[in-house]
């Protein structure tokens, strides 16, 4: 789900000042895959999610462990968020 440039930096869809793991503009949906380090970033992530919400975006956060171990469930959550 992530692209990494030759420099090793993450490169994803840009939403103003934010970089998203995946964005679906037609649905105004941002999908973030959160690894274990996100526990330490909970407050910052919440602020970011609120700001994106003010801009009309919904944010779906999926634990990286879920994506790695149960792709079908991760896909089901994305489909549900997309209204399908």
N, C-alpha and C positions, 0 to 999 in steps of 0.2 A: 504494500500500500504506500510505501514511502519511496521517494526517489532520492538518491544520494549523488551529488556531483563529484567530479574528480577530486575536489578539495576535501571531500568527506562531509560537507555540510548538507543538511536537509534542504530540499527544494520542493515545496508543495504549492498549492494554489494560494494566492495572496488575497486577503480581504482587508484592504486598507493597510494598517500597520501589522496585521496578523498573518501568520502563515498557518494554513490548515493542512492536516494530513490528507484530507479529501474534502472537496466541496462539490455540491450538486446545486448549481445556481438556479436551475429551473424549479427546484423544490425549496430553495433558500435553506438548505440543510448542510451543516458542517459535520463531518464525521471525524472524530479524534480517537486514535488508538493509544491508550494510556498504559505505559509501562510502570514498573514499581516506583520509579523516581517521582511519579505524579503525586504520591501521598504527601511528599514534602512541599508540593506546589499547589495544594488544594485551594488555598485562599486566592492565589494568583489566577488559577484556572477559573474559579468562580467569578472573579472580576471580569475576566476575559469573556466568559460565557454571557454575563449580564450585558456587557458592551455589545457583543454580537447580537444579542436579543434586541437591544435598542435599535440596532441597524436592520432588524427584520429577519435575522437568521435564527434557526433552531440549531442546537448543538446536541449531537448524539455521541456520548463517550462510551467506548468499548474497552474493557480491560484487555491488554495485550495477551494475557494468558488465555482468555476466552477465544480470541482470534486464532491463537496457535493450537488450541486443543479441541475446539468445537466450532469449526468454520460454519457448519450448518446453522447453529444458533446465532452466530454473528450475522450471517446473511439474513436470517429471519428478523433480527432486530432492525437491520437496515431497511428491509422491505416494509416492515411495520411503520417505521419512521417516514417512509416515502408514501405511506397510505395504501400499501398493497398487500 
